[in-house]
Amino acid sequence: MLRVDLLSRVTVLPALLLSLLAFRANADTPVASSLPKTEIDTITVEAARKREAVRQQVSKFVSGIALRRYDQSLADWQREIPICFLVGGLPREDGEYMLTRLSQIAASVGAPLTSKDCKPNFFVVVTSDPAALLKAWTKRDVRFFDSDQDVGGTEIHKFLHAKIPVRAWYNWELYKDSGVRGTSSSSSPPGRIRFSAVRDLAAVVVLVDAPRARGVSFGQLAAYVAMVGLAEIKIDARVSETPSILQLFSNLEKPAPTGLSKWDEAFLKGLYHTEHLDRSQFADIKTAMVQEIAPLH
């Protein structure tokens, strides 16, 4: 009888163990797998719809803000001409904060920075009299606002006489894949998948009209300056449907953003982490943004 009882226990224990293992497996099973197939299909379709909505909004956002010049590449900062910031027109403490914040943003999105001892090429100037400052600047450096990049001088005139809180001027140079400075157009023959040369930003001036920019924080201003200085941006772009620091001065009906939005960061990261020489970079930025904003799980 004793032998029978022991055998019974031996056979009962594995059965109990199997039962516990089965319960454990069920506990680890995703909840979705226990849902009816129709509900799973509904969830999948809804997720696909949301992602498609994000894709369409991203496409509209990028096409609306990125300045493209004919059949040329987008312009950004590259290793051939890394960024060297100079901030002027602010008290020392405020200027240092602006400089530090700009450097942090540039580094976080992958833009190249120089060492401390460098020749400035990214100028942030805050002034209460933009017209007088620009008049003096153009006399001192007559070639800085170079009309060779602006047929007819329309962009120069628009920049010099703008009546907006913040304006930006971009100088760029052509560079080939080898890093050698180019002398011809960056466009390439039809059918080519890469540009023969690309536009690297060489100097940027972001001019802040202090009276018109009154009421914004230095954190907001630094984010706005970074957005329009790390990429060639359409300052007058309409982005009211998308959360962006570019709404800072244009959308007075909504609360002002406190800094770069997730969309702004995704755009800048996409710009600096896609291949500059590829003719598909514009589309690649959009793809990278969608993955950043609405990642696949």
URVENVEN-V226038 format. One record per helix or strand of 2 or more residues. SS is the DSSP state (A for helix, B for strand). FROM is the first residue (numbers start at 1). LEN is the number of residues. If there is no record, write none. Layout:
SS;FROM;LEN
SS;FROM;LEN
This chain:
A;2;27
A;31;4
A;37;29
A;79;3
B;85;4
A;92;18
B;122;6
A;130;11
A;147;3
A;151;10
B;166;10
B;198;12
A;218;12
A;245;3
A;262;11
A;281;13
